[in-house]
Amino acid sequence: MTEAEPLLRSVLFVPAANGRALDKSATLKADALIFDLEDSAADEEKDAARERLRAHLLARPPGSILRVVRINPLATRHGTEDLLMARGARVDAILLPKVEGPRQLHEADDALVETDAPKSLRLWAMVETPRGVRHAPDIAEARLRHRLGALAIGPNDLVSAADLQLSPGRPELMPWLGPVLVAGKAAGVPVLDGVWSDLTDIGGFEAECAQARRMGFAGKTLVHPAQIAGANAAFGPSSEEIERARRLVAAFAAPDNAGRGVIRHEGRMVELLHLQAAERLLARAASIEERTNP
């Protein structure tokens, strides 16, 4: 893992309008926290929520957990004030809601440049409308001075906008997830699977996390702290995967295989691309170990 590719296994939404939730967030072990000023705050709460979040962020120095603020749309008064607050509070990223094309990213990027925001500050984009899915490649490949750090799926909004009726395994949603995943992979931008809202169905949550990892999502956005451990486990390599990767790396390093691009290993033919995948998995495991046991 590198600085440009942070761990994003568990990304918890924290309602900025809820003081208790803000206080508790400081004790959590998520990879990233999204402090939400949009959906979770009613119009009459937004100003107070922003000031509460400002005080919370400024009272706590940045740490290993990524701090992200989901702002209101920039076209609104709240959105502009949210962006200025987030920039001043030294967060790691600003999440834009309902991004439907690169224009919204460029507007936020320009605003950050005008405030002399550090280049390390990232923009994240919520993809939660049919138009956003359609323009996912343009969004993922937008040329920005503050780099795009992640694409986050908004499944509830997509289901509503497309009038979907989901069945177990959400096959009806796959045509909507696929284009965003492909766009993110092509541009080298991590893509986050959306929230699982039924807190009583732990088995369903675990199954969806496992499915999302198989599909290539970097992690999952969450709505409750109780989901953090499950997401961290699902999107991190298992001990069996780590051991298999170590054996594969060792096999390529063996003197008999020196310089070979294809070798026979444990009954199958493997290529350099398998070696590279194993090395990435081990690097990810090392990053997780460093996070868990600093």
PEGI-V795196 format. One record per backbone hydrogen bond with DSSP energy under -0.5 kcal/mol. CO is the residue of the C=O (numbers start at 0). NH is the residue of the N-H. Records with the same first field share a line. If there is no record, write none. Layout:
BEGIN
CO->NH ; NH
END
This chain:
BEGIN
1->4
8->219
9->11 ; 30 ; 31
10->221
11->33
13->35
14->17
16->18
17->21
18->22
19->23
20->24
21->25
22->25
23->26
24->27
30->65
31->11
32->34 ; 67
33->13 ; 35
34->36 ; 69
35->15
37->40
39->41
41->44 ; 45
42->45
44->48
45->49
46->50
47->51
48->52
49->53
50->54
51->55
52->56
53->57
54->58
56->59
64->62
65->32 ; 67
66->91 ; 92
67->34 ; 69
68->70 ; 94
69->36
72->75 ; 78
75->79
76->80
77->81
78->82
79->83
80->84
81->85
82->86
83->87
84->88
85->90
86->89
91->121
92->68
93->95 ; 123
94->70
95->125
100->103 ; 104
101->105
102->106
103->107
104->108
105->109
106->110
107->111
108->112
109->113
110->114
111->116
112->115
117->120
121->93
122->148 ; 149
123->95
124->126 ; 151
125->98 ; 127
126->153
128->132
129->133
130->134
132->135
134->138
135->139
136->140
138->141
141->143
144->146
146->122 ; 148
149->124
150->152 ; 191
151->126
152->154
153->157
154->158
155->159
156->160
157->161
158->162 ; 163
159->162
166->169
169->172 ; 173
170->173
172->175 ; 176
173->177
174->178
175->179
176->180
177->181
178->182
179->183
180->184
181->185
182->186
183->187 ; 188
184->187
189->150
190->217 ; 218
191->152
192->220
194->196
196->198
197->200
199->201
200->204
201->205
202->206
203->207
204->208
205->209
206->210
207->211
208->212
209->213
210->214
211->215 ; 216
212->215
218->192
219->10
221->12
223->226
224->227
226->230
227->231
228->232
229->233
230->234
232->235
237->241
238->242
239->243
240->244
241->245
242->246
243->247
244->248
245->249
246->250
247->251
248->252
249->253
250->253
253->256
254->257
256->259
260->271
262->264 ; 269
264->267
267->264
269->262
270->273 ; 274
271->275
272->276
273->277
274->278
275->279
276->280
277->281
278->282
279->283
280->284
281->285
282->286
283->287
284->288
285->289
286->290
287->291
288->292
END
